[in-house]
């Protein structure tokens, strides 16, 4: 298993991290982890060199609400004994539950208890963007992080990012972070932090943890026919998953990527791929075929929204670009169900009002430089996702 530096922390981390968001479950219930199988998968990964394990307060819960999910508790039980000291354990502060400085200490105490440990190695502020960061900074989160590092409850401080590109650099510059976590894959080079954010964070000495390297599994089979034909027609034979992971690992500035694995087969395959991965190994021809695949996906776009956000703010608090992106993703990947799930998480986290709450005021259509029929597109999104 190759290892890379986690930024200025100096820690050496496996290039494959074990994400505990998509563990195997019983009868489809997200909160019902298949503990024997998930434990076997975790131990296989750790026994084959993985030393970074990532979870969060809401993972494997019924929804993103005020009740902790079961992922932290599962890991606490599974890592007890010798395994705990072999890994860097990461979890996250849920900003939507924080109303005061005292809440931060209380939430962290509960996480330490569920994880059955006296310290969190890598503690992230979950789902940061301009508004959540402004809120937490105003409530004293910097003092909280400094105090928790000083008394040993956490070792390294970071954040995961879910916002538009312009908010990323101010967040990086807002505190002396050890690392950050961004969504990045060969489709999302301009999405959220994107390639520019990766470069900015790395230049400033942050470790970069990549999430969604296979875009939540949507870059894996089954693929649209046009995409499959491009991969199959290229002389170098790699699986779609190997192409996706190789694209991320090829960048030496990436400390590690997280894989949310749901089966033992995925764990075995990804550990094998990681053992052979090297930065800078993709050829010019490899990059050219990846670009062709990227353009083929983008050709499946059904709404020509560029996420310029000229339509925002919406008087009804509808995040129009976010919802139109979900409509496009449902077409790109033939996966309406996954986009419906993400849509409802966004609504529950109050990242957006429902598309059906559109008042048809027309303000968005007047502002749209693409002259989109936004009201019509929001009605279509409501039919798809609600």
C-alpha positions in Angstrom: 0.0 0.0 0.0 1.5 3.4 -1.0 1.5 6.2 1.5 1.6 10.0 1.1 2.0 12.9 3.5 -1.2 14.5 5.0 0.0 18.0 4.4 1.8 19.9 7.2 0.7 17.3 9.7 3.6 15.1 8.6 1.4 12.0 9.0 1.8 9.3 6.4 -1.6 8.1 5.2 -2.6 5.2 2.9 -3.7 6.5 -0.5 -6.9 4.6 0.0 -9.1 5.5 2.9 -12.0 3.5 4.3 -15.2 5.6 4.2 -17.9 4.4 6.6 -20.8 6.1 4.9 -22.0 3.3 2.6 -21.4 0.2 4.7 -23.5 -2.9 3.9 -27.0 -2.8 5.5 -29.7 -5.3 6.3 -33.0 -5.1 4.3 -32.1 -1.8 2.8 -32.4 0.2 6.0 -29.5 2.7 6.1 -29.5 2.6 9.9 -29.2 -1.2 10.0 -25.6 -1.9 9.4 -24.7 -5.5 8.6 -22.1 -5.6 11.4 -20.4 -9.0 10.7 -19.9 -8.2 7.1 -18.9 -4.6 7.7 -16.4 -5.6 10.3 -14.9 -8.2 8.0 -14.5 -5.5 5.3 -12.9 -3.1 7.6 -10.4 -5.6 9.0 -9.5 -6.7 5.5 -8.8 -3.1 4.5 -6.7 -2.4 7.6 -4.8 -5.7 7.3 -3.9 -4.7 3.7 -2.4 -1.3 4.7 -5.3 1.1 5.0 -4.7 3.4 7.9 -7.3 6.2 7.5 -10.9 5.6 8.5 -13.6 8.3 8.0 -17.0 8.6 9.5 -19.4 11.4 10.6 -22.2 12.2 13.0 -25.1 11.4 10.6 -23.7 8.4 8.7 -26.0 5.4 8.7 -28.8 7.3 10.4 -32.4 7.4 9.2 -31.8 11.0 7.9 -29.5 14.0 8.4 -31.3 15.2 11.6 -30.5 15.6 15.3 -30.1 11.9 15.9 -26.6 10.3 15.6 -26.3 7.7 12.9 -24.8 4.3 13.7 -21.5 4.6 11.8 -19.5 6.1 14.7 -20.8 3.5 17.1 -20.0 0.7 14.7 -16.4 1.9 14.3 -16.0 2.3 18.1 -16.9 -1.3 18.6 -14.9 -2.6 15.7 -11.7 -0.7 16.4 -11.5 -1.5 20.1 -8.3 -3.2 21.0 -5.3 -3.2 18.7 -6.8 -1.8 15.6 -7.6 1.7 17.1 -3.9 2.6 17.5 -3.1 1.5 13.9 -5.4 4.1 12.2 -6.0 7.8 11.9 -9.7 8.1 12.8 -11.7 11.0 11.3 -15.1 12.3 12.1 -17.0 15.6 11.7 -18.7 18.3 13.6 -22.3 18.6 12.3 -22.7 22.4 11.9 -26.6 22.1 11.7 -26.7 20.9 15.3 -24.5 23.7 16.7 -26.4 26.7 18.3 -23.7 27.7 20.8 -20.0 27.3 21.7 -21.0 24.8 24.4 -22.7 22.6 21.8 -19.4 22.0 20.1 -17.9 20.5 23.3 -21.0 18.5 24.0 -21.2 17.0 20.4 -17.5 16.1 20.5 -17.9 14.4 23.9 -20.7 12.2 22.4 -18.6 11.3 19.4 -15.6 10.3 21.6 -18.0 8.1 23.6 -19.5 6.4 20.6 -16.1 5.9 19.0 -14.7 4.5 22.3 -11.6 6.6 22.2 -9.9 9.5 24.0 -9.0 11.4 20.8 -10.1 12.1 17.3 -7.1 12.1 15.0 -8.6 14.1 12.2 -11.6 16.3 13.1 -13.5 18.1 10.4 -16.1 20.8 10.3 -18.8 19.0 8.2 -20.1 20.4 5.0 -18.5 23.8 5.1 -19.3 26.7 2.8 -19.7 30.5 3.2 -22.7 30.4 5.4 -21.9 27.5 7.7 -18.4 28.8 8.2 -19.6 32.3 9.0 -22.1 30.8 11.6 -19.5 28.6 13.3 -16.8 31.3 13.3 -19.3 33.6 15.0 -20.0 31.0 17.6 -16.4 30.6 18.5 -15.3 27.5 16.5 -11.7 28.6 16.3 -11.5 28.8 20.0 -13.1 25.3 20.2 -10.6 23.8 17.8 -7.6 25.4 19.6 -8.8 24.2 23.0 -9.6 20.7 21.7 -6.2 20.4 20.1 -4.5 21.8 23.2 -6.1 19.2 25.6 -5.7 16.3 23.1 -9.3 15.6 22.2 -8.4 16.2 18.6 -5.0 16.1 16.9 -5.6 17.7 13.5 -8.3 20.1 12.3 -9.8 20.2 8.9 -13.1 20.8 7.0 -15.1 19.1 4.3 -16.4 21.4 1.6 -19.8 21.7 -0.1 -20.2 25.1 -1.7 -19.4 27.0 -4.9 -15.8 27.7 -5.9 -15.5 31.4 -4.7 -16.1 30.5 -1.1 -13.2 28.0 -0.9 -10.1 30.2 -0.7 -11.5 32.4 2.1 -12.3 29.3 4.1 -8.8 27.9 3.6 -7.4 31.3 4.7 -9.7 31.6 7.7 -7.8 29.3 10.0 -4.5 27.4 10.3 -6.0 24.1 8.9 -4.1 20.9 8.8 -6.1 19.4 5.9 -9.3 19.6 3.9 -11.7 17.2 2.2 -13.1 18.0 -1.2 -15.3 16.3 -3.8 -13.1 15.5 -6.9 -13.3 13.2 -9.8 -12.8 13.4 -13.6 -16.2 14.9 -14.0 -16.0 17.3 -11.1 -12.9 19.2 -12.0 -14.9 22.5 -11.9 -17.4 21.6 -9.2 -17.3 23.0 -5.7 -13.6 23.3 -4.8 -12.5 21.5 -8.0 -9.1 21.4 -9.5 -8.4 25.1 -8.6 -9.3 24.5 -5.0 -7.1 21.4 -4.8 -4.2 23.4 -6.1 -4.9 26.3 -3.7 -5.1 24.1 -0.6 -2.0 22.1 -1.5 0.0 25.3 -2.1 -0.8 26.4 1.4 0.4 23.2 2.9 -3.0 21.5 3.6 -3.4 17.8 3.2 -6.1 17.1 0.6 -8.5 14.2 1.2 -10.7 13.5 -1.8 -14.3 12.2 -1.4 -16.6 10.9 -4.2 -13.7 9.8 -6.5 -16.3 7.6 -8.3 -19.1 10.2 -7.8 -21.0 8.1 -5.4 -20.6 5.0 -7.6 -22.1 6.8 -10.6 -18.9 6.5 -12.7 -19.0 2.7 -12.1 -21.2 0.2 -14.1 -23.8 0.0 -15.3 -22.8 2.8 -17.7 -24.7 4.6 -20.5 -23.9 2.8 -23.8 -22.0 5.7 -25.3 -19.7 5.9 -22.2 -19.1 2.1 -22.1 -18.2 2.2 -25.8 -15.5 4.8 -25.3 -13.8 2.8 -22.5 -14.1 -0.5 -24.4 -12.6 1.1 -27.5 -9.4 2.3 -25.9 -6.4 0.0 -26.2 -5.5 0.2 -22.5 -8.0 -1.9 -20.6 -9.0 -0.7 -17.2 -12.4 -1.0 -15.4 -14.4 2.2 -15.2 -13.7 2.3 -11.4 -9.9 1.9 -12.1 -10.0 4.8 -14.5 -11.8 7.0 -11.9 -9.5 6.1 -9.1 -6.4 6.4 -11.2 -7.4 9.9 -12.3 -7.4 11.0 -8.6 -4.3 9.1 -7.5 -2.4 10.5 -10.5 -2.2 13.9 -8.8 0.6 13.8 -6.3 -1.1 16.7 -4.4 -3.9 14.4 -3.3 -3.0 12.8 0.1 -5.6 10.1 -0.2 -9.0 9.3 -1.6 -11.9 7.9 0.4 -13.9 5.0 -0.9 -17.3 4.3 0.6 -17.3 0.5 0.0 -20.4 -1.6 0.4 -19.2 -5.1 -0.5 -16.2 -7.2 0.3 -15.5 -7.4 -3.5 -15.2 -3.7 -3.6 -12.7 -3.6 -0.7 -10.6 -6.4 -2.2 -10.6 -4.7 -5.7 -9.8 -1.2 -4.4 -7.0 -2.4 -2.1 -5.4 -4.2 -5.1 -5.8 -1.1 -7.3 -4.2 1.1 -4.6 -1.2 -1.3 -4.2 -0.3 -0.5 -7.9 -1.2 3.2 -8.0 1.5 5.8 -8.8 1.3 9.6 -9.2 2.0 10.7 -12.7 1.4 7.4 -14.3 -1.4 8.4 -16.8 -0.1 9.1 -20.3 -1.2 11.9 -22.6 -3.4 9.3 -24.5 -4.9 8.2 -21.2 -5.9 11.8 -20.4 -7.3 12.3 -23.9 -9.7 9.4 -23.5 -10.7 10.6 -20.1 -11.5 14.0 -21.7 -13.6 12.2 -24.3 -15.5 10.4 -21.6 -16.0 13.6 -19.7 -17.4 15.3 -22.8 -19.7 12.4 -23.6 -21.2 12.6 -20.1 -21.7 16.4 -20.5 -23.4 15.8 -23.8 -26.2 14.1 -21.8 -27.0 17.4 -20.0 -30.7 18.3 -20.3 -30.7 21.7 -18.7 -28.0 24.2 -19.9 -27.4 25.7 -16.4 -23.9 26.9 -15.9 -24.3 27.4 -12.1 -23.4 31.1 -12.5 -25.9 31.8 -9.7 -27.2 35.0 -11.3 -30.7 33.6 -10.4 -29.8 33.7 -6.7 -30.9 34.5 -4.1 -34.4 33.1 -4.7 -37.2 34.8 -2.6 -38.4 31.3 -1.7 -34.9 30.1 -0.6 -34.8 27.5 -3.5 -31.2 26.7 -4.5 -32.0 26.7 -8.2 -28.5 25.7 -9.5 -28.3 22.8 -7.0 -31.7 21.5 -8.0 -31.0 21.8 -11.8 -27.7 20.0 -11.3 -29.6 17.1 -9.7 -31.9 17.0 -12.8 -28.8 16.9 -15.0 -27.2 14.2 -13.0 -30.3 12.0 -13.2 -29.9 12.1 -17.0 -26.1 11.8 -17.0 -26.0 8.6 -15.0 -29.5 7.1 -15.6 -30.0 7.3 -11.8 -33.0 9.3 -10.8 -33.3 7.5 -7.4 -29.9 8.5 -6.2 -30.6 12.2 -7.2 -33.9 12.0 -5.3 -32.1 10.8 -2.2 -29.6 13.7 -2.5 -32.4 16.2 -3.1 -34.2 15.1 0.0 -31.0 15.3 2.1 -30.5 18.8 0.9 -34.0 19.8 1.9 -33.7 18.2 5.3 -30.4 20.1 5.9 -32.2 23.3 4.7 -29.7 23.8 2.0 -32.6 24.4 -0.3 -36.4 24.8 -0.2 -38.4 22.3 -2.3 -38.7 23.0 -6.0 -42.5 22.9 -5.5 -42.3 26.0 -3.3 -41.6 28.1 -6.4 -44.0 31.1 -6.4 -43.4 31.7 -10.2 -42.3 35.3 -9.5 -40.1 35.2 -12.6 -37.1 36.9 -11.0 -34.8 34.0 -11.8 -35.8 34.0 -15.5 -35.1 37.7 -15.8 -31.7 37.3 -14.4 -30.6 34.1 -16.2 -28.0 34.8 -18.9 -28.8 31.4 -20.5 -32.5 32.5 -20.9 -33.6 29.2 -19.3 -37.3 28.6 -18.5 -36.4 28.1 -14.8 -40.0 28.0 -13.6 -40.7 25.1 -16.0 -37.5 23.3 -15.0 -38.3 23.6 -11.3 -41.8 22.1 -11.9 -40.1 19.2 -13.7 -37.7 18.8 -10.8 -40.6 18.7 -8.4 -42.3 15.9 -10.4 -39.0 13.9 -10.5 -37.9 14.2 -6.9 -41.0 14.9 -4.8 
